[in-house]
Amino acid sequence: MVALANAIHIASLGLTLIVFADIIVSYFLSPYHPLRSTLDSIVQPLLAPIRRFMPSLGMIDLSPMVLIIMIQVVETVLIRLLI
């Protein structure tokens, strides 16, 4: 069970880092850059449902922050259920 909990933690950490990388890369690279398009193909399907329910705040996009919080909550719940 501990190994599975560690795997969940590592997957959660990896996904969180991918979301952060996508945010940072979006400021510097063109949308057609291969790295940015790869990160977007991973992150955008996760952000799309959140953006449907969140109100628009102009130029501020809080959906990545909501996604990161949701990742952490799911990780905590899964690990608590295992242990």
Secondary structure, DSSP 8 states (H G I E B T S, - for coil): -HHHHHHHHHHHHHHHHHHHHHHHHHHHS-TTSHHHHHHHHHHHHHHHHHHHHS--BTTB--HHHHHHHHHHHHHHHHHHHH-
